[in-house]
């Protein structure tokens, strides 16, 4: 079984927890669901793209706001990130931007990844368009500039869209897993070729 670890981050009151609740407790036709939770880690088994997956979702709602910018443990732990902001609250968008910059900043030696993490930026509370403070174009641009996926929705009214949002980021993570697997053997082959070239030339010279 493949383990997929996903962190859901964002400012307080953006509706992060509502999103994973919809995903964990509602099903679409091709997903088998059973779930339980322990503190801020929520677990679920599902079947996707011919694979049985063990999904773990980290929800930051119980963590202090001031501690979220470091993301040290999350960067080590998560395979992908969902960054949520409230379209009716510009400060939450600024916070989401800071989180994305932290995830995308040049990797340090103690937290270096073979493949860039999958990130989905989500503008929540689309049902509050009449008091919108962040335009769709702003969210789209932030996502494009930082190599993220992007969507807007209302977790309160669009449970199917919430489920599809999770499926979308999980597929991105699975694609990254495939890229990692492809890179490992190619590196081994290159090293083997180099060794063969060196020792082959030595044999010929002898």
N, C-alpha and C positions, 0 to 999 in steps of 0.2 A: 504494500500500500504506500502511495506517495504522500508525504507530509507537505502541506502547504500552510505557511504562516503569514497571516495578514494583519496589519495594524491599521486601525481606524482612528484617525487623529483630527483635531479641530478645536476651535474655541468652545467655551461653555455656551449652552443654549442653541447650538447649531443643528441639533437633531441627530447626532451621530448614533446614539444608542437606539433611537427609533428605527434607524436603517437596518442595523444587524438583527433587531428583533423581528422585523418583517421577513428577513431572509431566513432566520433560524426556524421560525415557527409556521411559515407558510411554504407550500411546495408547488412546484410546477411539474408538469407531467413526467419529465425524464429524470427527476432528482429524488432519490430516496433520502428521507430526512429522519434523523433522530438526534437530539441535542441535549446537552446539559451544560452547566456552567460552574466554574470555580473561581471566585474572586472576579478579576477582570479578564480572564481568559475563557472564551466560549468555544466549544468544540462541536463539530458536526461531521458526519460521514456523507459523502455524496459520490455519485458516479458521473463522470464527465469525460468526453472524448475517448471513450473506451477504457478509462482508468478509474479504479477505486481510489478516492482521495480522502485523506484525513485532514480536515480543515480546522485550523485554530485561529480564532479572531480575538485580537487584543483590543480592548476598548479602553481609551484613556480617560473616561469620564470621572473615574475615582482618583485620578492623579492631580496634584496641585498644578495650577496654570503656569506658575513660574518655572516648573521643572520640565515643561514640555519642549522647550527650545533646544535642550542638550541632545535629546534623542539618542544618546549613546547606546543604551540597552536595546532600544527599538531597531536601530540601524544594524546591530549585530544579529538580532533575533528574526526580524521580518524578511519575508521574500518579496513582499509588495506592500503598498500603502494606499489607503483611501483617505484623502484629505478633504474635509467637509467644511463649507462655509455657508452662512445664511445670506441669501441674496438681498435681504432687507436690513442687513447690518454690515456697513463698510469695514468696521474694525475687525470683524471676523474674517473678512477677505484679506485684510492686511496680515492677520495672524496666519492664515492659510499660506499666503505668499512666503512668509518667513519660514514656515515649516518646509515648503518645497525647496527653498534656497538651501536650507540645512541638509536636506536629503541629497540634493544635486551638487553640493559643493565638492571640490576636489577631495578624493578619498585619501585618508591617512593610512599609514602602513598597518595600523592595528585594526582598521576596518575597511579592507580593500576587497572589492568584489570582482569576480571574473566577468560578470555581466551586470549592466546598470539595472537597478531595481525598477520593477513595474510600479507606476504611480497613476492613480485615477483621481482627478480633481472633480469634486461634486458641489454644485451650487444647489443647496437645499431650500425648501419652503417656496417652491415655485407658485404655490397658491397665494402667496403674498405679493404678487407682481404689482399690485396697486400701490405698494409702499416700497418698491424696489429701490435699492441704493447702489447695487452692482449690476452693470449691464452684462448680457450674455456675451457680447463681444469681448469684454474685459476678461471674463473667465476663460474664453476660448484662446485669447492671446497669451495669457499666463501659461496655459497648458502647452500650447505650441512652442513657446519660447523655452520651455523646460522639459520638453520631450515627455509630456504626460497625456493620458487620455482625459477626456472631459465630457461631462453631461450635466444637465439641470433637471431637477425633478422635485416632487413633493412626497417625502416619505409618509406623510400623513394620509395621502390620497392615492398613491400609485405604488401599491405593494408589488405588482408584477415588474414595474420598471426598476424597483429596488433590487429584486431578485436578479434581473438581467444585468444590472450594474455589477453585482458581485460576480456573476458568471463571466462578465467581460474582463474584469481584473484578474480573475483566476486563470483565464485563458492566456492572458499576458504573462503571468507567472510561469505557466506550463511551457510557453514558448521560450522563456528564458532558461528553463531547465534543459530544453532540447539544445539550445545554443551552447550551454555549458558542456553538455555531453559531447557535442561535435568538436569543441575546442580541445578537450582533453586528449582524444586519440590523435588529433592532428599534431599536437605538440610532441607526443611520443614518437610518431612517425618521423617527424623532422629530426629529432634527436637520434633515432635509429639510423636514419639516412646519413647524418653527419658522422656517426661512429663508423658506419660501413665504408664511407668515403675515405676516412683517415686510415683505418686498418687495411682497407683494400689497396690503397696506394703503397702502404708499407710492405704488403705482401709482394706487390709487383716489383718494388725496388730490391727486395731480397731475392 
